[in-house]
Amino acid sequence: MKEKTSNQYSSEIRERAIRMVREHQGEYPSEWAAIQSISAKFGCTAETLRRWLRQTQPTTSTVKAMSGSEVERIKALERENRELRQANEILRKAPAYFCAGGARPPVQVMKAFIDDHREGYGVEPICKVLPIAPSTYYLHAARKANPELRSARAKQDDILNQQIRRVWDENFQNYGARKVWNQLKREGWVVARCTVERLMKNLGLKGVRRGKTIKTTISDADAECPLDRVNRQFSAERPNALWVADFTYVKTRQDFVYVAFVIDVFARYIVGWKVSSSAHTDFVLDALEQALHDRKPQRDGGLIHHSDRGVQYVSIRYTERLSEAGVEASVGSVGDSYDNALAETINGLYKTELIHKQSWKNREAVELATLTWVDWFNHRRLLGPIGNIPPAEAEAMYYQQLSEPAKAA
């Protein structure tokens, strides 16, 4: 095999290889080790890269011709470059310690970071990068070496930490600061409630909280409901034969928002959706209107619309709109998710694939993300029940099969 010559490499490749050797030489045992490693990645021989380096290095006469101020400036720049590289390394390692510290990491966490990395970087360089004074750390180190130098408050905190954790564990880890404080008082401990709150926060202990329960399916026992025409058979031989509808909720930083879907059962295609700040009939009706507008089902064409017994879906306005469009209504039983299992499945996928991955600021953020997810779900997500193809492709194949006999005729 014929070896490549240096003429086969562009000037940009040469300059990049030379620059990388000089920038990363300190990360290798020697200059030659750096040349061997980097040359292999550029596809040239180590000797070729070494020759490029020698050709670009300043000659002895050029170095001698430099004035004393230029030499000092170069040395200062090299020193500054080393310090910046070290600071970058410190900042790359710090997030593993400070991810939960907020804008300013807790002092105790910064002290622990310095304890673990002082041998590699030194105390002062780390303190220069982190918002902590060297004197603060040195006092911590002295007290760590000699516990008798610790303050009376620190010694008292150690005792209280043990008692707080004991009370918290003994009560099935349910107690918050108020109940822990009351229990300590019952046992004769004289301690302020704010002290208990501070120590529990430092220990990462929290009491249990009751979540806000959101019930999406609210049925009206007196409302007349259509029959169940699906009987849990969620399959269809063609598009626009069976739609299922349901809605779910999403917790945002402002409040709960509600998301309604209308799904065509044939290929699980989401034909209508709506995000709303309220769970009134209008919001599920908007999702239905989108489905009717986009799909334009034939009147009395055998389309069945199936939902649960939520008051939104059995309301007069909703059922009248279905009747006006020539769509036959179907409703499952009360409190039985299996009677609307396919819609529940889509809701679950939506929550798992999008909602549970992050926290949401407000309704607008959920709406935009839902738009993106629905487009991906319909056109790019592979679904096993329809042959590991996207819903849009499954419907396109169906209509293509219908057109082929017509063309043949």
N, C-alpha and C positions, 0 to 999 in steps of 0.2 A: 504494500500500500504506500503510495507516494505521500511523503510528509508535507504538510502545508508550510509555506514560506510566509515570512512576515509581510510580503507584498500582497498576500491574499486577505489581509485584515485592513479595514478602513481606519482612518486616523481617529475617528470617534471611538472605535473599539479599543485601540491602543491607549488612548488617553483615559478611557474608563478603567481599563485593567490596571494601568499605572496608578491612578488615583485610589483605587480600592486597596492596592497593596500598601500604599503609604498611610491610608486612613486606618486600616485594620491590622497593621503589622504588630501592634502591641497586643493583639489577641492571640498571637501565635508564639511558639517557643523561640523562633528566629525568623529573620527576614526570608531565608530560603524556604522555610516551612510555609510561610504566607504565600510566596511565589508559587510553590508546588500546588497548593490548594486552589488558589484563584485561577492559575493558568489552566488547570484541568476543567474548570467550569466554563472557560472561554473557548476551549477547544484548541489551544496552542500548547507548545511544549514549554516546560519551565525555563529552559535555556533561552528561548525566544523572549519570554517576558522579562527575564533578567537582563537581556541585552537592551530591551526597550527602556528599562529603568536606568541603566548606566548611561544611555545616550541622552537622557533628559536631566540627569543630575548635574548641578553646577560644578564646574571645574575648580581646582584648588586656587587657580589664579583669580577666578571670579569671586570666590569667597574672600580671598585676601583683599580684593579690590573694594569690598563692602566697607563702609564706614562703621565705626564703633556703634553709632546710634542705630544703624540698620540691623546690625547683628543683635543688639539688645531688643529691638522691636520684634525681630523674628522669634527670639527666645520667649519674649512676653506673650506673643501670639500662640506659640506652641504650649506654653504653660496654661494659658486661658483655655485652649482647646482641650487639654487633658482634664481641666477642672469641669468644663461643660460636659464632657463625656461621662465623668464620674457622677455629676449631678443628674444626668439623664438616667444612668443606671439606678441611682437611688430612687428617682421618681417612678421608674418602671416597677420596682419592687414594693413601693409604699402602698399602692392601692389594695394589695392583699390584706394589709393591716387596717387601712383607713376607710374601707368601702362603706361602713356604717357610721362614720364619724361626722357626717354633715360637712358644712363649709370649713370648719376648723376641727381637726381630729382631736379627741380627748387627750389630755396630757399623759395619762397613764398608758395609752396606746402608743404614743410617740416614744415614751421612755422604753417600752418593750421593744419597739423597732430598733432603737439605738442599741439596746442590750444585744440584740441578735446580729447587728451588722457593724458594730464599732471596730471589730478586728479587721474587717475588710476595707473600711473607708475612713475610720477615725471619727471621733466625736464632733469636732468642730466642723468638718465638711458636711456632715449630716445636719447639724443644727443650722448651718447656713441655708440649707434647702428647706428644712421644716420650720414651722413657726414655733420654735422652742429655743430658749436661751441655754447656752452651755452650762451656766451656773445652776440652772434648774435641774439639769440632768446629773451634774456632779453631786449635788445635794442628795438626789435620789440614790445614786450609786453608793454614797457614803452610808446612808441609812440602811441600804440593802446589806452592806457588808457588816454593819453594826446596828442591829435592831434597837438597841438602847437609845440611839440617837433620834429615833422616830418621835413625832409629836404625840402629845396626849390624845389628841383627836384621832390620829391614825390608829393608835393602840385600842381606843374605845371602839372605833369602826370595825376592827377585826373581831372583837367580841360580839358586837351587834350583828355582824354579817352571819356568824354562825347561828345565832338565835333566830334571825329572820329566815334563813334558809330552813332551819328546823321546823319553825311554825308553818312555813309554806308547804314543806313536804308532808308534814303530819296531817295537813288538811287537804290532801289530794291535789295540791298545787292549784287550788281554786282561789285562794285569797289574794286580794289586791292590797295596796298599801294601807287603806283604812282598816280593814279587818285584821291585818297583821299587827298594826299599831295597837288596836284594841285588845288583841290577845296578849301582847307583850305587857300591856298595862295590867291586865288581869293577873299575870304571873309576877307582878311586882317590879317590872322594869320601868325606870323613869327615862323616857325618851320622847323627843318631839316627833310629831307626825311627819313634818317636812324632812327630818333625818331619815325616817323609814322610807319615805318616797325616794330620797336621793340614793340611799344604799340599794334599794331594790332596782332602781334604774341602772346603777353600776353593775349589779349582778345579773341583769337581764331577766329579772323575774317579773311576771305580770299575772294579774288575776284574770279569770275567764270572763268573757262578756257575752251577753245574749245577742245573737245576730238578729237583724231585722228580717222577719219572715215575709217573703213576698209570695202570695198565692195568686197565680195567674188564671187558673180556671175557677171562676165563681159562677155557679149555676143558679138558675132560678127554678125552684121546684114547681111554681105555678105556670111557667111558660110552656106553651105547646111546642114540642120538638118534632122534627121529621124523624122518620124511621132510620135505622142503621142499614144501609144498602150495601155495605162493604163487608161486614162480618170478618174483619181482620184479614181479608184477602187483598193485600196491597200489591196487586199486579195489574197490568193493563196491556192490551194487544196493540195499542196505537196511542199516539199523543192525543191530548184533549179527550181522553176517555174517563180519566179519574184524576181529580185534584184533591190534595189534602192540605189543610191549613191549620196553623197553630202559631202561638207567639210565646216568647220568652222574655226575660228581663236581664239587664246588664247594670251592674253597680258602677257608677262614676263618682268622681270626687265631689260633684255637686248634688247628685240625686240618682234615683233609679230611672233608667229609660227602658222602653219596651220595643221589642223587635218582632214584627210579624212576617211570616213567610207563607206563600202559596206555592206548592210543589206539584208538578206534573209527574204522576207515578210512573209513567212508561219509562222514562230515562232519568228520573230524579231531577229534572230540570226545574230550577227555581224561576217560576214565571211571574211572581210578584213579591214585593217586600216593602216594608215601611218601618222607619225608626221614629218613635214618638216619645214625648215626655209624659204622656198619659195613656191609660189603657182603656179609653172610651171606644165606642163602636166605630167612630170616624176613622181611627187609625188602621183597624183591620179592614175596613171598607176601602180605604185607599189602596191597600195591597191587592185587594180583589179587583179594583178598577184598573190597576196597572196590568194585571193578568188578562183581564178581558180585552183591554186595548191592544196589548201586544200579541195575543194569540188569536183574537177574533174567532172564537169557536162558533160553529154553526148553531143557530137557534134550534132547540129540540134535536140536537145531534147526538144525544146519548151521553153527554158529559155529566158526571156526578161530582159534586163538591162535598167532601167529607171533612168534618171537624169534631171537636169535643163539644160538651154542653155549656161552654162558657157563655155568659150572658151577651158577650159581643157577637158571637156567631149565631145565636138563636134570636137575636133582636129582630123586631119587625122590619127595620130598615134594611138589615142585611139579607133577610130571607126574601123580602120584596125585590131587592136588586138581583138576586139569583133567579127568581121567577121571571123577572123582566128580561133577563138575558137568555132564558130558556135552559137554565142549568138546574139539574135535579139535586136537591139538598139531601145530605145524609149526616146523621149525628150519632156518635158513639154513646156509651153508657157513662154514668157519673163516676168520677174518681177512678177510672180504669185507663191507664196509659197504653195498654195493649190495643185498645180500640182505636188509637191514633198513633200506632207505633212508628210508622214511617216518618211522620212529621216530628215526633219526639227524637228520632234518630238524627234528622237534619239539624234540629236544635242542638243536640249533643255535639255533632261535628263542628257546628258554628262556635260553640263555647270552647271546645278543645283546641281547635285549629286557629282561632283568632282571639277570643275574648280573654281566656285565662292566661295568655302569654304576657300580659302587661296590665297596668292600671290605666284607667281612662279618665281624661280630664272632664269631658262634658258630652252632651248629646251630639254636637257637631263632629267631634272626633270619632265617636262610634259610628255615625252615619257614613262618614267618608271611608272608614276602614271596612264597613259592611259592603259598601258599593264595590270596593276593590275585591273583597272576598267572594261576593256573589259572581262577579265577572270571572274570577279564576275558577270558582267551583263549576260554573256552567260550561266553560270553554276549555279548561286545561286540567282540571282534577280528574284523575283516573278513579273510576268506581268499579269495585269488584262485581257487584250484582248485575251490572250491564256489560260485563266482559272486559273490565279494566280499560275502558275508554271514557272520554268526557261525555257528559250528557248531550251537548250540542252535536257531537259526532254521531252518537247513537240515533238521534232524531234525523240527522241528515241521511244516514244509511237507510233508515226506514223509508223516507220519502224517495230516495234513489231507487230502492227496490220496487216501489209502486210505479215509478215512471218507466222502468225498463220494459214491463209487459206492454205498456201503452205504446212505446216506441216500436216494439216488435210487431204489434198489430198494425 
